[in-house]
């Protein structure tokens, strides 16, 4: 019985911690958006390279 109670307490604390982390992350992302910043890395391809890749894909998929 005590083991189940302890397990439930620990799972409750883990759930609370996860909710705090998610909330803080979302607050940080919203704050960054208001400052004009966006997440993620820089694009791997230039717009020209992306357009060329689409053209080549369309050309070869039609064959």
N, CA, C and O atoms as CSV, one atom per row, in Angstrom:
chain,resi,resn,atom,element,x,y,z
A,1,UNK,N,N,0.811,-1.196,0.000
A,1,UNK,CA,C,0.000,0.000,0.000
A,1,UNK,C,C,0.858,1.265,0.000
A,1,UNK,O,O,0.610,2.188,-0.777
A,2,UNK,N,N,1.869,1.305,0.876
A,2,UNK,CA,C,2.717,2.495,0.941
A,2,UNK,C,C,3.496,2.698,-0.354
A,2,UNK,O,O,3.767,3.830,-0.755
A,3,UNK,N,N,3.852,1.596,-1.000
A,3,UNK,CA,C,4.583,1.686,-2.254
A,3,UNK,C,C,3.758,2.348,-3.347
A,3,UNK,O,O,4.271,3.155,-4.121
A,4,UNK,N,N,2.471,2.001,-3.406
A,4,UNK,CA,C,1.587,2.616,-4.403
A,4,UNK,C,C,1.396,4.102,-4.130
A,4,UNK,O,O,1.385,4.913,-5.056
A,5,UNK,N,N,1.246,4.454,-2.863
A,5,UNK,CA,C,1.073,5.857,-2.503
A,5,UNK,C,C,2.320,6.643,-2.888
A,5,UNK,O,O,2.222,7.731,-3.456
A,6,UNK,N,N,3.481,6.099,-2.582
A,6,UNK,CA,C,4.735,6.773,-2.918
A,6,UNK,C,C,4.883,6.912,-4.433
A,6,UNK,O,O,5.306,7.956,-4.929
A,7,UNK,N,N,4.535,5.864,-5.154
A,7,UNK,CA,C,4.618,5.916,-6.617
A,7,UNK,C,C,3.698,6.990,-7.170
A,7,UNK,O,O,4.088,7.724,-8.078
A,8,UNK,N,N,2.484,7.098,-6.640
A,8,UNK,CA,C,1.539,8.114,-7.109
A,8,UNK,C,C,2.036,9.519,-6.785
A,8,UNK,O,O,1.860,10.436,-7.586
A,9,UNK,N,N,2.650,9.694,-5.628
A,9,UNK,CA,C,3.190,11.012,-5.276
A,9,UNK,C,C,4.312,11.408,-6.229
A,9,UNK,O,O,4.377,12.546,-6.694
A,10,UNK,N,N,5.184,10.460,-6.509
A,10,UNK,CA,C,6.296,10.750,-7.418
A,10,UNK,C,C,5.796,11.025,-8.830
A,10,UNK,O,O,6.322,11.905,-9.510
A,11,UNK,N,N,4.789,10.284,-9.277
A,11,UNK,CA,C,4.261,10.528,-10.621
A,11,UNK,C,C,3.552,11.878,-10.683
A,11,UNK,O,O,3.591,12.554,-11.711
A,12,UNK,N,N,2.899,12.276,-9.579
A,12,UNK,CA,C,2.268,13.582,-9.527
A,12,UNK,C,C,3.317,14.694,-9.611
A,12,UNK,O,O,3.121,15.682,-10.319
A,13,UNK,N,N,4.411,14.537,-8.902
A,13,UNK,CA,C,5.481,15.533,-8.960
A,13,UNK,C,C,6.112,15.595,-10.350
A,13,UNK,O,O,6.439,16.679,-10.833
A,14,UNK,N,N,6.281,14.456,-10.984
A,14,UNK,CA,C,6.844,14.431,-12.335
A,14,UNK,C,C,5.914,15.129,-13.321
A,14,UNK,O,O,6.370,15.866,-14.195
A,15,UNK,N,N,4.613,14.897,-13.180
A,15,UNK,CA,C,3.633,15.544,-14.051
A,15,UNK,C,C,3.644,17.059,-13.845
A,15,UNK,O,O,3.584,17.822,-14.809
A,16,UNK,N,N,3.720,17.490,-12.581
A,16,UNK,CA,C,3.775,18.916,-12.272
A,16,UNK,C,C,5.024,19.551,-12.877
A,16,UNK,O,O,4.960,20.635,-13.457
A,17,UNK,N,N,6.151,18.874,-12.740
A,17,UNK,CA,C,7.401,19.400,-13.291
A,17,UNK,C,C,7.317,19.523,-14.808
A,17,UNK,O,O,7.781,20.508,-15.381
A,18,UNK,N,N,6.727,18.524,-15.456
A,18,UNK,CA,C,6.588,18.560,-16.909
A,18,UNK,C,C,5.705,19.731,-17.333
A,18,UNK,O,O,6.021,20.427,-18.298
A,19,UNK,N,N,4.604,19.950,-16.619
A,19,UNK,CA,C,3.719,21.062,-16.959
A,19,UNK,C,C,4.421,22.404,-16.789
A,19,UNK,O,O,4.209,23.320,-17.583
A,20,UNK,N,N,5.252,22.525,-15.762
A,20,UNK,CA,C,6.015,23.764,-15.559
A,20,UNK,C,C,7.007,23.987,-16.702
A,20,UNK,O,O,7.151,25.106,-17.193
A,21,UNK,N,N,7.682,22.929,-17.120
A,21,UNK,CA,C,8.657,23.048,-18.215
A,21,UNK,C,C,7.955,23.442,-19.506
A,21,UNK,O,O,8.428,24.321,-20.226
A,22,UNK,N,N,6.829,22.799,-19.805
A,22,UNK,CA,C,6.085,23.112,-21.030
A,22,UNK,C,C,5.591,24.561,-20.993
A,22,UNK,O,O,5.689,25.283,-21.985
A,23,UNK,N,N,5.062,24.975,-19.842
A,23,UNK,CA,C,4.570,26.342,-19.712
A,23,UNK,C,C,5.673,27.370,-19.885
A,23,UNK,O,O,5.489,28.372,-20.576
A,24,UNK,N,N,6.823,27.128,-19.260
A,24,UNK,CA,C,7.947,28.059,-19.394
A,24,UNK,C,C,8.471,28.103,-20.822
A,24,UNK,O,O,8.844,29.167,-21.317
A,25,UNK,N,N,8.501,26.963,-21.480
A,25,UNK,CA,C,8.956,26.918,-22.869
A,25,UNK,C,C,8.023,27.718,-23.762
A,25,UNK,O,O,8.477,28.503,-24.594
A,26,UNK,N,N,6.726,27.523,-23.595
A,26,UNK,CA,C,5.760,28.263,-24.404
A,26,UNK,C,C,5.831,29.758,-24.131
A,26,UNK,O,O,5.713,30.560,-25.057
A,27,UNK,N,N,6.023,30.147,-22.869
A,27,UNK,CA,C,6.176,31.571,-22.537
A,27,UNK,C,C,7.415,32.151,-23.205
A,27,UNK,O,O,7.377,33.268,-23.721
A,28,UNK,N,N,8.502,31.407,-23.198
A,28,UNK,CA,C,9.737,31.872,-23.823
A,28,UNK,C,C,9.594,32.019,-25.328
A,28,UNK,O,O,10.085,32.988,-25.906
A,29,UNK,N,N,8.923,31.061,-25.972
A,29,UNK,CA,C,8.711,31.144,-27.416
A,29,UNK,C,C,7.821,32.329,-27.773
A,29,UNK,O,O,8.067,33.013,-28.766
A,30,UNK,N,N,6.784,32.576,-26.964
A,30,UNK,CA,C,5.903,33.715,-27.214
A,30,UNK,C,C,6.664,35.022,-27.044
A,30,UNK,O,O,6.479,35.955,-27.826
A,31,UNK,N,N,7.510,35.094,-26.038
A,31,UNK,CA,C,8.314,36.294,-25.810
A,31,UNK,C,C,9.273,36.532,-26.975
A,31,UNK,O,O,9.458,37.670,-27.406
A,32,UNK,N,N,9.875,35.472,-27.480
A,32,UNK,CA,C,10.797,35.607,-28.606
A,32,UNK,C,C,10.052,36.072,-29.855
A,32,UNK,O,O,10.571,36.883,-30.623
A,33,UNK,N,N,8.835,35.561,-30.061
A,33,UNK,CA,C,8.050,35.978,-31.231
A,33,UNK,C,C,7.722,37.464,-31.171
A,33,UNK,O,O,7.748,38.149,-32.194
A,34,UNK,N,N,7.411,37.966,-29.973
A,34,UNK,CA,C,7.090,39.391,-29.865
A,34,UNK,C,C,8.308,40.255,-30.155
A,34,UNK,O,O,8.171,41.409,-30.559
A,35,UNK,N,N,9.503,39.700,-29.949
A,35,UNK,CA,C,10.730,40.435,-30.263
A,35,UNK,C,C,11.198,40.205,-31.695
A,35,UNK,O,O,12.269,40.670,-32.085
A,36,UNK,N,N,10.389,39.481,-32.484
A,36,UNK,CA,C,10.710,39.280,-33.890
A,36,UNK,C,C,11.671,38.147,-34.158
A,36,UNK,O,O,12.267,38.085,-35.234
A,37,UNK,N,N,11.830,37.271,-33.226
A,37,UNK,CA,C,12.739,36.140,-33.421
A,37,UNK,C,C,11.930,34.874,-33.655
A,37,UNK,O,O,10.811,34.732,-33.162
A,38,UNK,N,N,12.513,33.964,-34.414
A,38,UNK,CA,C,11.840,32.686,-34.641
A,38,UNK,C,C,12.818,31.571,-34.315
A,38,UNK,O,O,14.033,31.758,-34.382
A,39,UNK,N,N,12.288,30.428,-33.967
A,39,UNK,CA,C,13.131,29.310,-33.582
A,39,UNK,C,C,13.652,28.543,-34.784
A,39,UNK,O,O,13.290,28.815,-35.929
A,40,UNK,N,N,14.495,27.599,-34.498
A,40,UNK,CA,C,15.027,26.739,-35.551
A,40,UNK,C,C,16.339,27.256,-36.120
A,40,UNK,O,O,16.766,28.379,-35.852
A,41,UNK,N,N,16.944,26.412,-36.896
A,41,UNK,CA,C,18.202,26.781,-37.521
A,41,UNK,C,C,17.992,27.508,-38.835
A,41,UNK,O,O,16.863,27.701,-39.286
A,42,UNK,N,N,19.074,27.897,-39.425
A,42,UNK,CA,C,18.999,28.568,-40.714
A,42,UNK,C,C,18.644,27.554,-41.796
A,42,UNK,O,O,18.958,26.371,-41.666
A,43,UNK,N,N,17.988,28.012,-42.867
A,43,UNK,CA,C,17.653,27.090,-43.951
A,43,UNK,C,C,18.917,26.471,-44.565
A,43,UNK,O,O,19.944,27.137,-44.695
A,44,UNK,N,N,18.827,25.222,-44.930
A,44,UNK,CA,C,19.976,24.521,-45.517
A,44,UNK,C,C,20.164,24.885,-46.985
A,44,UNK,O,O,21.262,24.760,-47.528
A,45,UNK,N,N,19.089,25.334,-47.621
A,45,UNK,CA,C,19.156,25.661,-49.046
A,45,UNK,C,C,18.704,27.094,-49.275
A,45,UNK,O,O,17.905,27.647,-48.519
A,46,UNK,N,N,19.231,27.669,-50.326
A,46,UNK,CA,C,18.766,28.992,-50.727
A,46,UNK,C,C,17.434,28.823,-51.459
A,46,UNK,O,O,17.101,27.714,-51.880
A,47,UNK,N,N,16.675,29.895,-51.616
A,47,UNK,CA,C,15.421,29.766,-52.375
A,47,UNK,C,C,15.652,29.255,-53.793
A,47,UNK,O,O,14.826,28.514,-54.325
A,48,UNK,N,N,16.765,29.644,-54.410
A,48,UNK,CA,C,17.080,29.156,-55.757
A,48,UNK,C,C,17.289,27.642,-55.739
A,48,UNK,O,O,16.774,26.936,-56.606
A,49,UNK,N,N,18.038,27.140,-54.761
A,49,UNK,CA,C,18.290,25.707,-54.679
A,49,UNK,C,C,16.991,24.932,-54.438
A,49,UNK,O,O,16.797,23.855,-55.001
A,50,UNK,N,N,16.116,25.472,-53.614
A,50,UNK,CA,C,14.840,24.800,-53.347
A,50,UNK,C,C,13.988,24.746,-54.608
A,50,UNK,O,O,13.371,23.722,-54.901
A,51,UNK,N,N,13.954,25.856,-55.359
A,51,UNK,CA,C,13.174,25.889,-56.600
A,51,UNK,C,C,13.739,24.893,-57.611
A,51,UNK,O,O,12.982,24.179,-58.269
A,52,UNK,N,N,15.052,24.843,-57.734
A,52,UNK,CA,C,15.699,23.913,-58.644
A,52,UNK,C,C,15.400,22.465,-58.253
A,52,UNK,O,O,15.142,21.629,-59.120
A,53,UNK,N,N,15.433,22.169,-56.967
A,53,UNK,CA,C,15.146,20.818,-56.507
A,53,UNK,C,C,13.709,20.422,-56.861
A,53,UNK,O,O,13.465,19.289,-57.276
A,54,UNK,N,N,12.765,21.342,-56.701
A,54,UNK,CA,C,11.373,21.050,-57.060
A,54,UNK,C,C,11.232,20.819,-58.560
A,54,UNK,O,O,10.501,19.926,-58.988
A,55,UNK,N,N,11.929,21.618,-59.354
A,55,UNK,CA,C,11.863,21.447,-60.811
A,55,UNK,C,C,12.435,20.082,-61.214
A,55,UNK,O,O,11.853,19.384,-62.044
A,56,UNK,N,N,13.551,19.716,-60.637
A,56,UNK,CA,C,14.161,18.419,-60.960
A,56,UNK,C,C,13.270,17.260,-60.507
A,56,UNK,O,O,13.140,16.257,-61.208
A,57,UNK,N,N,12.658,17.407,-59.333
A,57,UNK,CA,C,11.763,16.361,-58.837
A,57,UNK,C,C,10.573,16.198,-59.786
A,57,UNK,O,O,10.198,15.082,-60.145
A,58,UNK,N,N,9.984,17.332,-60.184
A,58,UNK,CA,C,8.841,17.267,-61.092
A,58,UNK,C,C,9.230,16.676,-62.445
A,58,UNK,O,O,8.457,15.932,-63.050
A,59,UNK,N,N,10.436,17.013,-62.918
A,59,UNK,CA,C,10.887,16.504,-64.210
A,59,UNK,C,C,11.092,14.982,-64.173
A,59,UNK,O,O,10.733,14.284,-65.121
A,60,UNK,N,N,11.661,14.479,-63.095
A,60,UNK,CA,C,11.943,13.053,-63.010
A,60,UNK,C,C,10.739,12.237,-62.580
A,60,UNK,O,O,10.649,11.054,-62.905
A,61,UNK,N,N,9.811,12.849,-61.852
A,61,UNK,CA,C,8.643,12.078,-61.428
A,61,UNK,C,C,7.657,11.905,-62.588
A,61,UNK,O,O,6.814,11.009,-62.545
A,62,UNK,N,N,7.749,12.741,-63.617
A,62,UNK,CA,C,6.873,12.631,-64.767
A,62,UNK,C,C,7.311,11.486,-65.686
A,62,UNK,O,O,6.527,11.022,-66.514
A,63,UNK,N,N,8.550,11.034,-65.543
A,63,UNK,CA,C,9.086,9.985,-66.425
A,63,UNK,C,C,8.573,8.636,-66.044
A,63,UNK,O,O,8.922,7.641,-66.679
